[in-house]
Amino acid sequence: MKSQKHNEGDLKDLKVKIEKKVVEDLEIMVKNMNMSMDDIVVIALKRFRSSHTDYMKQVPRAE
């Protein structure tokens, strides 16, 4: 996973406010994994997106 490219192509800034503890945990991960904050965040967001395609209305909702 560390060798994979996760944040390629056109990039766009995103400013969000999240819980202080989450940011602190991400900062620890950055130090321990030798990955950038951008890469860790984009990996997490891509995993969330792939688990919730229904939010994008790409898959019909179960009734």
C-alpha positions in Angstrom: 0.0 0.0 0.0 2.8 2.4 0.8 4.1 2.1 -2.8 0.8 2.7 -4.4 -0.1 6.2 -5.8 -3.2 7.5 -4.2 -3.4 11.1 -4.9 -2.8 11.6 -8.6 -4.3 13.6 -11.4 -5.9 17.0 -11.0 -5.8 18.1 -7.4 -8.2 20.5 -5.6 -8.0 21.9 -2.1 -10.6 20.9 0.4 -10.9 22.7 3.8 -12.8 20.9 6.5 -13.1 21.2 10.3 -12.8 17.9 12.1 -12.4 16.8 15.7 -9.0 17.7 17.2 -8.4 14.1 18.3 -8.8 12.9 14.8 -6.3 15.4 13.5 -3.8 14.4 16.2 -4.2 10.7 15.4 -3.7 11.5 11.7 -0.5 13.4 12.6 0.8 10.4 14.5 0.0 8.1 11.5 1.9 10.5 9.3 5.0 10.2 11.5 4.8 6.4 11.9 3.9 5.6 8.3 6.1 8.0 6.5 3.2 9.0 4.3 1.8 12.5 3.7 -1.3 13.7 5.4 -2.8 14.2 1.9 -2.3 10.6 1.0 -3.7 9.2 4.3 -6.8 11.4 4.0 -7.4 10.6 0.4 -7.1 6.8 1.1 -9.6 7.1 3.9 -12.0 9.2 1.8 -11.7 6.8 -1.2 -12.5 3.8 1.1 -15.5 5.7 2.5 -16.7 6.5 -1.0 -16.4 2.9 -2.2 -18.4 1.7 0.8 -21.2 4.2 0.3 -21.9 4.4 -3.4 -25.5 4.7 -2.5 -24.8 8.3 -1.4 -23.8 9.0 -5.0 -26.9 7.4 -6.3 -24.9 5.0 -8.4 -26.6 1.9 -7.0 -30.3 1.6 -6.5 -31.3 1.7 -2.8 -32.7 -1.5 -1.3 -36.4 -1.1 -0.4 
